[in-house]
């Protein structure tokens, strides 16, 4: 008799009130049970610490300094003078949306977190336009 590959089904019952779950998945194929157990014993503490300390939020969200972004936007609008007036509604809408999404994301709303990351990434073009107008109007 030969034992071959077989399917393993795993069911996780998570409590929504826990807020989050972090999982580590290992590929221990090709190892004996004893080797796999030894590997897990020797790496478990380090892997658990890394898993707990890792910030899985999008980089744009992790690195967002909203007050600095707001200050930069307002200064660029002022420096852009007349040319900035056409962009001012877009800037004000962006700042309002980012402020709301940031508050929701900080409250654990992962959808708001994803939307915030998208908004921040999509705002790059707007900020480059502002920087260009500021440079032209306030050298």
N, C-alpha and C positions, 0 to 999 in steps of 0.2 A: 504494500500500500504506500502511496506517495501523497504527501500533503502539499497542496499548491497554494496559490494566492486565494484569498477570500476577502469578502467585503466585511467591513466593520462599520456598524452604524452607531453613532454617538448622539445622544439626546441631552441637551442642556436645558434645565428648567431654571431660568434666571428670574429673580425678583425685580420687577421694574423699579421699586422704591430704592434699590441699591444704587441706582444712578449710572453705573457703568460696570463693565466686566472686561477683564484683560486675560487673554489666553496665550499660552505658549504652545506651539505645535512643533513636534520633533519628528524627523524622519530617521528612524532607527533601523531601517531595513538593512539587512546584511549583518546585523549584530546578533549575537546570542542574547538570550534573556538576561544572563548574568552580566554581559558586557553593557547592555542597555541600562540595567539597574545601576551598575557602577558609574556609568556616564551621568545618569540623572542625579545620583547622590553627590557626585563631585561638582556638578554645575548648577544644582538647584538654587542655592542661595544667591549666587552671582546673577543667574538668569532672572530670578524673582526681583532682585534689587533693580536690575536694568529695566524690567517690565514696569515696575512701579514708578520709576523716575522718568521714564520716557514721556515726553509731551507729544501726543499724537495730533494735536491741532495743526491745521495748515500753517505753513511758515508765515504767510501774510497776516494771519491772526496772532500768532505768537509774537511777532515783531512789531505789531501795530502800536504806535504811540499817538493816540488820537489827538491829544492836546498839541503835540508838535505838528501833526498834519493840519489841524485847524489853523494854527498860527502861521504855518508856511502858506497855506491857501489864501488867507486874508492878506498877508504881506504881498504875495504875488499878484493878487487882484489889485491892490493899491499901486504897486509898481507898474502893472500893465496899463494903467490909466484908462483911456477911452476904449482901447482894444479889449480890456478886461471886462468891460460892461456887458459884452455879448456872451461872455462865459459865466458871468456871475450867477444866473439862475441855475445853471448846471452844477456849479461849485456848491451853492447853498443846498441844493437837493441832495448832492452827494454827502455833504457833511451831516445833514439831518438823518439820512438813511444809515450812514455808518454809525452814528451815535446810538440810534435805536437798536441796530443789529448787534453792536458791541455789548450793550447792556443785556440783551437777550442771550447772547453767546456766553457771557460771564455767568449767567444764571443757569447754564447747562443745556441750553437749547442748541443741539447740534445742527439743526437745519439752519438756524440763524447764523451759526458759525460758518457753515458752508457758503451761505449767501454773502456773509461779510467778506470771506476770502475772495469770492468772485468780484464783489464790488471794488475791493481794494485793487485787485489785479486790473480790472477794467478801467480804473481811474488813471492809470499811468499815462495814457494819451492826453487826457485833459490836463494833467499837471505839466506835461511837456509843452503843450500849447501855451499854458500860462507862463511857463519859464521863458519861452521864446518871446512872448509879448512883453514880459517884464524886462528882458534884456534889451529889446529894441526901444522901449519907452523910458527906461530908467538905467542907462548904461553905467 
